[in-house]
Amino acid sequence: MSAALELVNLAAKDTVSGNVSAIGYGLAAIGPGVGVGIIFGNGTQALARQPEAAGLIRTNQIMGFAFCEALALIGIVMGFVYQ
């Protein structure tokens, strides 16, 4: 009886860990999503206030976007690393 119970517990642990990884990535993707929205929202306001600084503002927007997306990619990789 205990061997069957251990087998069921082992199967349940594998199932739950996969679902927790998906939930973890979903939560990890919220931060970069909000960050990208803030970056482009504030960049649009900055371009409206100072159109002559468009090159510098756009460069900073692209760098901020790249850093935010790197966080999202790290979040998806961690789900595979910690399985």
C-alpha positions as CSV (number, residue, x, y, z in Angstrom):
1,M,0.0,0.0,0.0
2,S,2.7,2.5,0.9
3,A,4.6,1.8,-2.4
4,A,1.5,2.7,-4.4
5,L,1.1,5.9,-2.3
6,E,4.7,6.9,-2.9
7,L,4.2,6.4,-6.6
8,V,1.1,8.6,-6.6
9,N,2.9,11.3,-4.6
10,L,5.9,11.2,-7.0
11,A,3.6,11.6,-10.0
12,A,1.8,14.5,-8.3
13,K,5.0,16.3,-7.6
14,D,6.1,16.2,-11.2
15,T,2.7,17.5,-12.4
16,V,2.7,20.3,-9.9
17,S,6.2,21.4,-10.6
18,G,5.4,21.9,-14.3
19,N,2.4,24.0,-13.5
20,V,4.3,26.1,-11.0
21,S,6.9,26.9,-13.6
22,A,4.2,28.1,-16.0
23,I,2.7,30.2,-13.2
24,G,6.1,31.5,-12.2
25,Y,6.9,32.7,-15.8
26,G,3.5,34.3,-16.0
27,L,4.2,36.3,-12.9
28,A,7.8,37.0,-14.1
29,A,6.4,38.4,-17.4
30,I,4.2,41.0,-15.6
31,G,7.2,43.1,-14.6
32,P,8.8,43.5,-18.0
33,G,5.4,44.2,-19.5
34,V,4.7,47.0,-17.1
35,G,8.3,48.3,-17.7
36,V,7.9,48.4,-21.5
37,G,4.6,50.3,-21.1
38,I,6.2,52.9,-18.8
39,I,9.3,53.3,-21.0
40,F,7.3,54.0,-24.2
41,G,4.7,56.1,-22.4
42,N,7.3,58.3,-20.9
43,G,9.3,58.3,-24.1
44,T,6.2,59.6,-26.0
45,Q,5.7,62.4,-23.5
46,A,9.4,63.3,-23.7
47,L,9.2,63.5,-27.5
48,A,6.2,65.7,-27.3
49,R,7.9,68.1,-24.9
50,Q,11.3,68.2,-26.6
51,P,11.2,67.1,-30.2
52,E,14.8,68.3,-30.8
53,A,16.1,65.5,-28.5
54,A,14.4,62.7,-30.5
55,G,17.6,60.8,-31.2
56,L,18.7,60.6,-27.6
57,I,15.3,59.8,-26.3
58,R,14.7,57.1,-28.9
59,T,18.1,55.5,-28.1
60,N,17.3,55.4,-24.4
61,Q,13.9,53.9,-25.2
62,I,15.5,51.1,-27.2
63,M,18.1,50.4,-24.5
64,G,15.4,50.3,-21.8
65,F,13.2,48.0,-24.0
66,A,16.1,45.6,-24.5
67,F,16.8,45.4,-20.7
68,C,13.2,44.8,-19.9
69,E,12.9,42.0,-22.6
70,A,16.1,40.5,-21.2
71,L,14.4,40.1,-17.9
72,A,11.5,38.4,-19.6
73,L,13.9,36.0,-21.3
74,I,15.7,35.3,-18.0
75,G,12.3,34.5,-16.5
76,I,11.4,31.9,-19.2
77,V,14.9,30.3,-19.0
78,M,14.7,29.9,-15.2
79,G,11.6,27.7,-15.6
80,F,13.7,25.2,-17.5
81,V,16.8,25.6,-15.3
82,Y,15.0,24.8,-12.1
83,Q,13.0,21.8,-13.2
